[in-house]
Amino acid sequence: MSWKATDLCENEARPQAADLNVTFNQYGQRSPDDRRQVSSPVPVELAAWTTAGELDYWVRDQSEWWGRVRQPDGHHVWIRAMDLRRAPGIGKGAQIEVVQLLRR
């Protein structure tokens, strides 16, 4: 175990942890094939089809894709790809993008 920083308040530590979670999992560094940055954050909804926030990264954990979503309060959460869809009025559904990711 190593320390990346000390004496951070929670609001400073959360974004740093969210960025590290994109690059690393519990076994070490993720392969570049197991992560995809969204070129421009996309507004998405959660499975209850309520606003979840903005999707900015896809990460594959074993055989399942997860999206990193910045909530309106600025904190990041990880949500399974199957539980996300693009917010209405934004264009094609995120479900299509997930299918395209899984084919790679």
C-alpha positions in Angstrom: 0.0 0.0 0.0 1.2 3.5 -0.8 0.1 7.0 0.0 -0.7 9.4 -2.9 -1.3 12.4 -0.6 -1.8 13.4 3.0 -3.7 16.0 4.8 -6.4 16.3 2.1 -9.9 17.4 2.9 -12.7 15.1 1.6 -13.5 17.5 -1.3 -9.9 17.4 -2.4 -9.5 13.6 -1.9 -12.6 12.5 -3.8 -11.6 13.8 -7.3 -8.1 12.3 -6.8 -9.5 9.0 -5.9 -11.9 9.0 -8.8 -9.0 9.6 -11.2 -6.9 6.9 -9.6 -9.9 4.4 -9.9 -9.9 5.0 -13.7 -6.2 4.0 -13.9 -6.0 1.3 -11.2 -8.0 -1.5 -9.8 -7.4 -3.8 -6.8 -4.8 -5.8 -8.8 -2.7 -2.9 -10.2 -2.8 -0.7 -13.3 -5.7 -1.3 -15.7 -4.9 -2.1 -19.3 -5.6 0.7 -21.8 -8.1 -1.7 -23.4 -10.1 -1.7 -20.2 -10.8 2.0 -20.1 -12.3 4.6 -22.5 -12.4 8.3 -21.9 -15.5 10.0 -23.1 -14.2 12.9 -25.4 -16.7 15.3 -23.9 -18.7 14.5 -20.8 -22.2 13.3 -21.6 -25.3 13.9 -19.5 -26.8 10.5 -18.5 -29.7 9.0 -16.6 -29.7 6.2 -14.0 -31.8 3.1 -14.5 -34.7 4.7 -12.6 -34.3 7.2 -15.5 -33.5 10.1 -13.2 -30.6 12.4 -13.9 -27.4 10.8 -12.7 -24.8 13.4 -13.9 -22.2 13.5 -16.6 -20.4 10.4 -17.8 -16.7 11.0 -18.4 -15.1 7.5 -18.4 -15.8 3.9 -19.2 -13.9 1.2 -17.3 -14.1 -2.6 -17.8 -13.9 -4.5 -14.5 -13.4 -8.2 -15.5 -16.2 -8.7 -18.0 -18.5 -5.8 -17.1 -18.3 -2.1 -18.2 -18.8 0.7 -15.6 -19.3 4.4 -16.2 -17.7 7.1 -14.0 -20.4 9.7 -13.5 -19.9 13.2 -12.0 -23.0 13.9 -9.9 -24.4 17.5 -9.7 -22.6 17.9 -6.3 -19.3 17.3 -8.1 -18.6 13.9 -6.6 -17.9 10.8 -8.8 -19.8 7.5 -8.6 -19.4 4.3 -10.6 -22.5 3.0 -12.3 -22.9 -0.3 -14.3 -23.2 0.4 -18.0 -26.5 -1.4 -18.2 -27.9 1.0 -15.7 -27.0 4.1 -17.7 -28.5 5.8 -20.7 -28.0 9.1 -22.4 -30.2 11.9 -21.0 -33.2 12.8 -23.3 -32.6 15.4 -26.0 -28.9 14.7 -26.2 -28.8 12.3 -29.2 -28.3 8.5 -29.6 -28.7 6.4 -26.5 -25.7 5.4 -24.4 -26.9 1.8 -24.6 -25.7 1.8 -28.3 -22.3 3.1 -27.2 -22.0 0.4 -24.6 -22.7 -2.3 -27.2 -20.0 -0.8 -29.4 -17.5 -0.8 -26.5 -18.2 -4.4 -25.8 -17.5 -5.4 -29.4 -13.9 -4.0 -29.2 
